Amino acid sequence: MPRVFDLRGVTGALLGPSGAGKSTLVNTLAGDDQLLATGAVRADGAGRHTTTRRQLVLLPGGGILIDNPGMREVQLWLADEGLAGAFPDIAELARQCRFADCRHETEPGCAIREALEDGRLAADRLQRYRALDAELEALTDELAARERAGGKRHGRR
């Protein structure tokens, strides 16, 4: 008999590409293989797009799970201080750097590098921060390029 957890008051959502198995997972968690429609796996082992709308599913432990149609991509959107809010320790360390434009690589007086060296900051945490920071920078650049392209087209009309 599967173990049922107390999930009262917990809501979760599944996001991912089409054919990843989100609906199959929901069916498994709900204990009913026929609850949501699922498609057969293709000959090459990839799943098939089946879900066409969002659906709330009540789980046996009392929680709610939202099954979503497949998505091509999910992009990171953080408002103003979102990254600093997600990594307040790194933001505070960055404020302690000797130079305001410190890139936390080779600059003298870098509080982040010092925290890495003395163990106050884990390397994998800084790596996650840098990855999100790079993604935000790329997104900002992409949005600026779209804005410029849209303005050029508008000016030609």
Secondary structure, 3 states (H helix, E strand, C coil): CCCCCCCCCCEEEECCCCCCCHHHHHHHHHCCCCCCCCCCCCCCCCCCCCCCCCEEEECCCCCEEEECCCCCCCCCCCCCCHHHHHCHHHHHHHHCCCCCCCCCCCCCCCHHHHHHHCCCCCHHHHHHHHHHHHHHHHHHHHHHHHHHHHHHHHHHC
